Amino acid sequence: MPVLQGEPMRSRLHSVIALAASFGLVACASTPSEETPAASTAYASTYAPRPSGPTLIRGATVLDGAGAEFANADVLMRDGRIVSVGQNLAAPEGASIIDGAGKFVTPGIIDVHSHLGVYPSPGLDATSDGNELTQANTAEVWAEHSVWPMDPGFGRAVAGGITTLHILPGSGNLFGGRGVTLRPVLGARTVQEMKFPGAPQSLKMACGENPARVYGERNSSPATGMGVVAGYREAFSHAQEYNRRVQAQRESGEGDPPDRDLELETLAGVLNGEILLQWHCYRADEMANAIEVSHEFGFNIAAFHHAVEAYKIPDLLARENICAAMWADWWGFKIEAYDAIRENIPFVDAGGACAIVHSDSEMGIQRLNQEAAKALADGNRAGLNISRAQAWTWLSRNPARALHIEGETGTLAAGLRADVVVWSADPLSSYAVAERVYMDGALIYERGRPGEPASDFELGQTYRERGQ
C-alpha cells in the first residue's frame, strides 16, 4: 500500500480510523435483535442526500429534459428539489447564486444500461463479477450483491454529468438476474448507500447470440433461437404456477405456502408488475418474438436494450409502450448487429417511440452527451428536424420512464429531485464539459475542485498526483 503523503491526506486517514473505531463500538454494544434486521428491511436503500442550501442558477440556456428549451432562464433549487424554472426568479435568503451566462443547464443524465461496480476498473478477471454463467436461468441473483461501491468509474461518470444509473447483470444467460438503480454516491461504503429510494428492481433477460453461444458451446440448452424462446416460455410457465400457489395460500390462509424459490420469486415479480423487464435484444424479429412471449404470459417489457434494429419497428414499440435503449454508432461486431444504422435513435424517436441513449461501457458513460449529439446529427442529416431539447429527452426523461422513476427525476419540473448539471457550453457539443453537478440539490462535483471523495482504490495515487 503506498504511503499517503501530505497533511490533508493524514487528516483524512485519521478521520477514517476514528470513524471505523466508532463503528466497532456501536457493533459491540448491539443486541442480537439489532444485528439481525427484519426481512422487510433487508437490502433496503439507506441513501441519504447530502445537506444542501438553496441555489439559484441565473441567466443560462436551459434544456428542461421534457423537450423544451429556455433562453436566459433561471433554475431555483431548494430543499433538494426543483422549485422553478423561469426568468428573473427571486433568490431566497442565503442562496448560492451561480452565474449561468453563456452556460447550459440540463437535468442530470440517467444511464439505463451500466455495469459499473460489477465490471469495475481495473478490468481484470478477478474483478469480473457481472455474469453468473452457471446455468441459462439465473433469475435468482441480484447485480447489487456484486457491486463494488469503490469502483473508480462512479466518479468518472459523475464528472460526465451522470446522476442516476441502472446496473445490470451481463447478457450470457436467458435470465441474467435482477438489476438495481443507483445514485453515484462518491465514497459510499455499501451499495445500500447508493440505492435510489423507491426505484423498482429489474430483471435482465437476453435474446439471440449471447445465450445461444454460451450454452450451445457447452452442449446444453439453449443452442438455437428455438431453444431461447422455449427457455423463456418454460420458465414463465413454472413461475405462473408458483405465483398461483403463493397467491392461493395468501388469500385462503390455509395450508403452507410453497417452499421459497428465489428464481421463481423473481419471475413472479415480473408477472405481478413489481419487477421491471429490461431485455437485451438486437434484431427486430427477436424483439417481436419477445413481445409475443409477454402477451402469452401477461407481463410488460420496460425496454429493449441495444435494439440495433429498433428503427424497423418503432410503431410496434410505441403500441406496446416499450422503450428502446440504444448506442449511437456501435454495430458490425457480430452478425446480429450487422443491420444497424447510425440513424437508429432518431428514427425510433421520429416514429413516436421512446428512444434512449445508453452506454453499456465504463468509457461511454463518461460522455453520453456526445453520444446523443452524434445521434442527433445523424438524424438531422437524414432529413429529420430534431431539436437539441428533444434530443436531451433521450438522456433524462426517457430513461427515467424506463426505470419508473420519472415521478422523481429526469426533468426540471417543479417538485422533482434537483438533479442538475451546469455545462460550459452546448452539451450536445464535443467542446462542452460538466462544470457543476448537483444531486438532490447538493453540489457533488465541481470541475477543477480538489478534495472530492476518491475511491479507496485510488487513495495514495490521485492525491499524490495533485501534490497534496
Beta strands, then each sheet from edge to edge (+ up, - down):
strand 1: 55-63
strand 2: 69-78
strand 3: 81-86
strand 4: 96-99
strand 5: 104-107
strand 6: 109-114
strand 7: 162-167
strand 8: 175-182
strand 9: 202-206
strand 10: 276-281
strand 11: 303-306
strand 12: 323-326
strand 13: 354-357
strand 14: 420-423
strand 15: 434-439
strand 16: 442-446
sheet 1: 3+ 2- 1+ 4+
sheet 2: 3+ 2- 1+ 5+ 14- 15+ 16-
sheet 3: 6+ 7+ 8- 9+ 10+ 11+ 12+ 13+
end
